[in-house]
Amino acid sequence: MLLYKPLSELDGGNFRKSLRSEFGIVIARISQDVRTVVFPGEICDALSLPNEFNRLFIQVVARATQGAPMYYQEPYVPATDRRLHISDMKS
């Protein structure tokens, strides 16, 4: 069951598919808001990044067909030259 899986098994997983297969919950919409923020000094030190390192802060909310929120995520993305595609998903 999804609820009792160790974090190592959930890392990189597809929550949308897991919620559907384990609980029959259909995610109808995923919205994502993005802003840049500065890593605190202790985080920069721990990750060997320059002090006051900028990163993307993404807030993700997935909603079921009735509009109720089903999950919330806050991924952090370090600065990169790579392109990152972010879009809303509707099923």
HUWO-V568936 format. One line per field, one symbol per residue. burial: # if it has 24 or more other ideal C-beta (glycine too) atoms within 12 Angstrom, else .. A space follows every 10 residues. Layout:
BEGIN
burial = ???
END
This chain:
BEGIN
burial = .......... ....##..#. ....#.#..# .#......#. .......... ..#.##...# ###......# #....#.... .......... .
END
